[in-house]
Amino acid sequence: MADTGTFQLTLKNASQQPAQDPDTDVRFVRAMDNTAILEQTGLAFPQTYDFSIPSFPAERALVCWIAPSRYRMCHSDIFTLTADQTLARSPVVLRTPSKWNVRFTHWQDLAGAFQPLKDVLTASKSVTVKESQQPLGNFAGDAFDDVDAAPAILAKAALLNLFAKMSKVPVSNQPASNWFQFVRSVVVIGQERFISLVDPGMWELVNDLFQNIDRYPAFVRADTVLHTGNVPAPYDAGVTAMVSVKSHDPHGNLQLTLAKSEDPASGNPVFLLDADIDEDLAFFLHARDLFTHVFSGGTHPYDVHEILFVTYGPMDLGYELV
């Protein structure tokens, strides 16, 4: 009988907590030809499983593929066991958005850190959902709690994600500040972004970042081409200039696209922000369902949830996935 080693497997979620999945398949294959040498199905997590695997020289360059029912498929690094070796691995599994529901914190129960968002939404008198064109009116209080249509639910989660991300990214060289402080009122919310009216000072800062990007290593220039159609009426006809930058993050860059327009009623200049978090394909490259992710209709807010938790650690986003 060939000598063996032990591959010890546990799963963690994006919060670095034990992942819970009722039906996970695990398969060990040779990296060179993808031939399976061991497979077990229907495993329940959280649990620690020990797999007895032939060691070198009988087997070498192996990969463990993990296929949970509620998380994206992932794989281990390539490994070779020596006789009697125990190799422990605890890969982070990322949620499959369609397998999860969202539970929002009620407006009145939001923590104090959400007060800037609550103040802005209280001042936002006419909010629309981008994907459905559903008018939400003043998106505060009961209106915030009562959303039930799928596009509005995803847009609400995306808004909360963006509030968190904007609160984490400092304003250029001012580490004690954050970008959400410039938001005056929200106009549109969507699955990937929100559009808002902002203080003129934000235009000046973003334009300075763009023009002098070498002085700001935390940012890179970005293209406005894909954002021109996001400026809502009645401001779209009056746009005279746009500028865009991205935070220079390892994952989930914050993109800030500013449009200079005018108020059709008063003729006064107005400035609009299109805030979004980039599609982050590199973050999901270990997942075999990458192409499903690419063609699933854009960045899903539950994917952004995973990016935020892996990047910053567990945080209060104003919702949880259940």
C-alpha positions as CSV (number, residue, x, y, z in Angstrom):
1,M,0.0,0.0,0.0
2,A,1.4,3.4,-1.0
3,D,2.3,5.8,1.8
4,T,-0.2,8.6,2.4
5,G,-0.5,12.0,3.9
6,T,-3.4,14.0,5.1
7,F,-5.1,17.0,3.5
8,Q,-7.1,18.7,6.2
9,L,-9.9,21.0,5.0
10,T,-12.0,23.6,6.6
11,L,-13.8,26.5,4.9
12,K,-14.0,30.2,5.9
13,N,-16.3,32.9,4.6
14,A,-15.3,36.4,3.7
15,S,-15.6,37.4,7.4
16,Q,-12.9,34.8,8.3
17,Q,-15.6,32.8,10.1
18,P,-16.4,29.1,9.5
19,A,-18.5,28.9,6.3
20,Q,-21.8,27.2,6.6
21,D,-22.8,25.0,3.6
22,P,-25.0,22.0,3.6
23,D,-23.8,20.3,0.4
24,T,-20.2,20.6,-0.7
25,D,-18.4,18.4,-3.1
26,V,-14.6,18.0,-2.8
27,R,-12.4,16.5,-5.6
28,F,-8.6,16.0,-5.7
29,V,-7.1,16.0,-9.2
30,R,-3.7,15.8,-10.8
31,A,-2.7,19.3,-11.9
32,M,-1.1,18.0,-15.1
33,D,-4.0,16.2,-16.6
34,N,-7.0,16.9,-14.3
35,T,-7.4,13.2,-13.5
36,A,-9.4,12.7,-10.3
37,I,-7.8,10.6,-7.6
38,L,-10.4,11.1,-4.8
39,E,-13.8,12.6,-4.6
40,Q,-16.4,13.0,-1.8
41,T,-19.8,14.6,-2.2
42,G,-22.5,16.0,0.1
43,L,-20.1,17.2,2.8
44,A,-21.6,19.6,5.4
45,F,-19.7,22.6,6.7
46,P,-18.7,24.0,9.2
47,Q,-16.6,20.9,9.9
48,T,-12.9,19.8,9.6
49,Y,-12.4,16.9,7.2
50,D,-9.2,14.8,6.9
51,F,-8.6,13.3,3.5
52,S,-6.0,10.5,3.1
53,I,-4.1,11.2,-0.1
54,P,-1.2,9.2,-1.7
55,S,2.1,10.9,-1.0
56,F,5.2,11.4,-3.1
57,P,6.3,9.6,-5.3
58,A,3.0,7.9,-6.0
59,E,1.3,11.3,-6.4
60,R,2.5,14.8,-6.9
61,A,1.3,18.2,-8.0
62,L,-2.3,17.8,-6.8
63,V,-5.1,20.3,-6.5
64,C,-8.2,20.2,-4.3
65,W,-11.4,21.6,-6.0
66,I,-14.2,22.6,-3.6
67,A,-17.7,23.1,-4.9
68,P,-20.1,24.3,-2.2
69,S,-23.8,24.7,-2.9
70,R,-24.0,28.4,-1.7
71,Y,-20.6,29.6,-2.5
72,R,-18.4,29.8,-5.6
73,M,-16.3,26.9,-6.6
74,C,-12.7,27.4,-5.7
75,H,-9.5,25.4,-5.5
76,S,-6.4,25.0,-3.3
77,D,-2.9,25.8,-4.4
78,I,-0.9,23.0,-6.0
79,F,0.5,20.7,-3.4
80,T,2.5,17.4,-2.9
81,L,2.3,15.5,0.3
82,T,5.2,13.6,2.0
83,A,4.4,10.4,3.9
84,D,2.5,11.1,7.2
85,Q,2.4,14.8,6.5
86,T,-0.7,16.8,7.4
87,L,-1.4,19.8,5.2
88,A,-4.1,22.0,6.6
89,R,-5.9,24.4,4.3
90,S,-8.8,26.9,5.1
91,P,-9.7,28.6,1.8
92,V,-12.0,31.6,1.8
93,V,-15.2,30.8,-0.1
94,L,-17.1,33.6,-1.7
95,R,-20.8,33.7,-1.8
96,T,-22.8,33.0,-4.9
97,P,-25.2,36.0,-5.0
98,S,-28.3,34.1,-6.2
99,K,-28.1,31.7,-3.2
100,W,-28.3,34.4,-0.6
101,N,-31.0,36.9,0.7
102,V,-30.4,40.2,2.3
103,R,-31.6,41.4,5.7
104,F,-31.4,45.2,6.1
105,T,-31.0,47.0,9.4
106,H,-34.1,49.2,10.0
107,W,-33.7,52.9,9.6
108,Q,-34.1,53.7,13.2
109,D,-31.6,51.0,14.2
110,L,-28.8,52.0,12.0
111,A,-25.6,52.7,14.0
112,G,-24.4,56.3,14.6
113,A,-21.8,55.9,11.8
114,F,-24.7,55.9,9.3
115,Q,-25.8,59.4,10.4
116,P,-24.1,61.2,7.4
117,L,-26.0,58.8,5.0
118,K,-29.3,59.3,6.9
119,D,-28.9,63.1,6.7
120,V,-28.3,62.9,2.9
121,L,-31.2,60.6,2.3
122,T,-33.5,62.8,4.4
123,A,-32.5,65.7,2.1
124,S,-33.0,63.5,-1.0
125,K,-36.6,64.3,-2.1
126,S,-36.8,62.5,-5.4
127,V,-34.8,59.2,-5.7
128,T,-35.2,56.9,-8.6
129,V,-34.1,53.3,-9.1
130,K,-31.9,53.2,-12.2
131,E,-32.7,49.7,-13.5
132,S,-36.5,49.9,-13.1
133,Q,-37.1,53.6,-13.1
134,Q,-39.1,53.1,-10.0
135,P,-39.6,56.4,-8.2
136,L,-38.9,56.1,-4.4
137,G,-39.5,59.7,-3.5
138,N,-37.8,60.7,-0.3
139,F,-35.8,57.7,0.5
140,A,-35.7,58.0,4.2
141,G,-37.5,56.5,7.2
142,D,-40.3,54.1,6.2
143,A,-39.5,54.5,2.5
144,F,-36.0,53.2,3.2
145,D,-37.4,50.3,5.2
146,D,-40.2,49.4,2.8
147,V,-38.4,48.6,-0.4
148,D,-39.5,45.2,-1.7
149,A,-38.9,45.1,-5.5
150,A,-35.8,43.2,-6.5
151,P,-34.1,46.2,-8.4
152,A,-34.7,48.5,-5.4
153,I,-33.4,45.9,-2.9
154,L,-30.1,45.5,-4.9
155,A,-29.8,49.2,-5.4
156,K,-30.2,49.8,-1.6
157,A,-27.5,47.2,-0.9
158,A,-25.2,48.9,-3.4
159,L,-25.9,52.3,-1.9
160,L,-24.9,51.0,1.5
161,N,-21.7,49.4,0.0
162,L,-20.7,52.7,-1.6
163,F,-21.3,54.6,1.6
164,A,-19.0,52.2,3.4
165,K,-16.3,52.4,0.6
166,M,-16.5,56.2,0.4
167,S,-16.1,56.4,4.1
168,K,-12.9,54.3,3.9
169,V,-11.2,56.1,1.0
170,P,-9.5,59.4,2.2
171,V,-9.9,62.5,0.2
172,S,-6.6,62.9,-1.8
173,N,-4.0,63.9,0.8
174,Q,-6.5,64.5,3.7
175,P,-6.4,61.2,5.6
176,A,-8.9,62.3,8.2
177,S,-11.7,63.0,5.7
178,N,-13.8,60.9,3.3
179,W,-15.5,61.4,0.0
180,F,-19.1,61.0,1.2
181,Q,-18.9,64.3,3.0
182,F,-19.4,66.1,-0.3
183,V,-22.7,64.4,-1.1
184,R,-25.7,66.7,-0.8
185,S,-28.6,64.6,-2.1
186,V,-29.0,61.3,-3.9
187,V,-30.9,61.4,-7.3
188,V,-30.5,57.8,-8.6
189,I,-29.6,54.5,-7.0
190,G,-28.7,51.4,-8.9
191,Q,-27.3,47.9,-8.6
192,E,-23.8,49.2,-9.3
193,R,-23.8,52.9,-8.5
194,F,-25.5,56.0,-7.2
195,I,-25.8,59.4,-8.7
196,S,-26.0,62.5,-6.5
197,L,-25.7,66.2,-6.4
198,V,-22.5,67.2,-4.6
199,D,-20.7,70.2,-3.2
200,P,-18.7,72.2,-5.9
201,G,-15.6,71.6,-3.8
202,M,-15.7,67.9,-4.9
203,W,-15.4,68.9,-8.6
204,E,-12.3,71.0,-7.8
205,L,-10.7,68.2,-5.8
206,V,-11.4,65.5,-8.4
207,N,-10.3,67.7,-11.3
208,D,-7.0,68.5,-9.4
209,L,-6.5,64.8,-8.9
210,F,-7.0,64.1,-12.5
211,Q,-4.8,66.9,-13.7
212,N,-2.0,66.2,-11.2
213,I,-2.3,62.5,-10.8
214,D,1.5,62.0,-10.2
215,R,1.1,63.9,-6.9
216,Y,-1.6,61.4,-5.7
217,P,-0.4,57.8,-5.6
218,A,-3.6,56.6,-4.0
219,F,-5.5,57.4,-7.2
220,V,-5.3,56.8,-11.0
221,R,-7.0,58.5,-13.9
222,A,-10.2,56.9,-15.2
223,D,-12.3,57.2,-18.4
224,T,-15.6,58.9,-18.5
225,V,-16.9,57.3,-21.7
226,L,-19.0,54.6,-20.0
227,H,-20.5,57.1,-17.6
228,T,-21.9,59.8,-19.9
229,G,-25.2,58.1,-20.1
230,N,-25.6,57.9,-16.4
231,V,-26.3,61.6,-15.9
232,P,-30.0,61.8,-15.3
233,A,-32.6,64.3,-16.6
234,P,-32.8,67.3,-16.3
235,Y,-29.1,67.6,-15.9
236,D,-27.9,65.5,-18.9
237,A,-28.6,68.1,-21.5
238,G,-26.5,70.7,-19.7
239,V,-23.3,68.7,-19.2
240,T,-20.2,70.7,-20.2
241,A,-17.4,68.7,-18.7
242,M,-16.7,65.4,-17.0
243,V,-13.7,64.0,-15.1
244,S,-13.1,60.6,-13.4
245,V,-10.6,59.0,-11.0
246,K,-10.3,55.7,-9.3
247,S,-8.8,54.8,-5.9
248,H,-5.7,52.7,-6.4
249,D,-6.8,49.7,-4.3
250,P,-5.8,46.0,-4.7
251,H,-9.5,45.1,-5.1
252,G,-12.8,46.9,-5.7
253,N,-11.6,50.3,-6.7
254,L,-13.9,53.3,-5.9
255,Q,-14.5,55.2,-9.1
256,L,-15.6,58.9,-8.8
257,T,-16.9,60.4,-12.0
258,L,-17.9,64.1,-11.8
259,A,-20.1,65.9,-14.3
260,K,-20.4,69.7,-14.5
261,S,-23.9,70.8,-15.6
262,E,-26.4,73.5,-14.9
263,D,-29.8,73.7,-13.1
264,P,-32.3,74.2,-15.9
265,A,-34.5,76.3,-13.6
266,S,-32.0,78.7,-12.3
267,G,-29.1,78.4,-14.8
268,N,-26.7,78.0,-11.9
269,P,-23.9,75.4,-12.2
270,V,-24.5,72.1,-10.5
271,F,-22.1,69.1,-10.0
272,L,-23.1,65.5,-10.1
273,L,-21.3,62.4,-8.8
274,D,-21.5,59.0,-10.4
275,A,-20.0,56.7,-7.7
276,D,-19.4,53.0,-8.3
277,I,-17.1,50.2,-7.3
278,D,-15.3,48.6,-10.1
279,E,-16.0,45.1,-11.4
280,D,-13.1,43.2,-9.9
281,L,-12.4,40.1,-12.0
282,A,-9.0,39.5,-10.5
283,F,-10.8,39.0,-7.1
284,F,-12.8,36.1,-8.5
285,L,-10.1,34.5,-10.7
286,H,-9.9,31.4,-8.4
287,A,-13.5,30.7,-9.1
288,R,-14.5,28.3,-11.9
289,D,-17.7,30.2,-12.5
290,L,-15.9,33.4,-13.5
291,F,-17.6,33.6,-16.8
292,T,-21.0,33.4,-15.2
293,H,-19.9,36.4,-13.0
294,V,-18.7,38.4,-16.0
295,F,-22.0,38.0,-17.9
296,S,-24.4,38.1,-15.0
297,G,-25.4,41.7,-15.6
298,G,-22.6,43.7,-14.0
299,T,-21.2,44.0,-10.5
300,H,-23.6,42.4,-8.0
301,P,-23.8,44.2,-4.6
302,Y,-23.4,40.9,-2.8
303,D,-20.1,40.4,-4.6
304,V,-19.0,43.9,-3.4
305,H,-20.0,42.8,0.1
306,E,-17.4,40.0,-0.2
307,I,-14.8,42.4,-1.5
308,L,-15.3,44.8,1.3
309,F,-15.2,42.1,4.0
310,V,-12.0,40.6,2.6
311,T,-10.4,44.0,2.2
312,Y,-11.4,45.7,5.4
313,G,-12.5,42.8,7.7
314,P,-16.0,42.4,9.2
315,M,-17.9,45.7,9.2
316,D,-21.4,47.0,9.7
317,L,-22.8,47.6,6.2
318,G,-26.3,48.2,7.3
319,Y,-27.3,44.7,6.1
320,E,-26.3,41.1,6.3
321,L,-26.6,38.2,3.9
322,V,-28.6,35.2,5.1
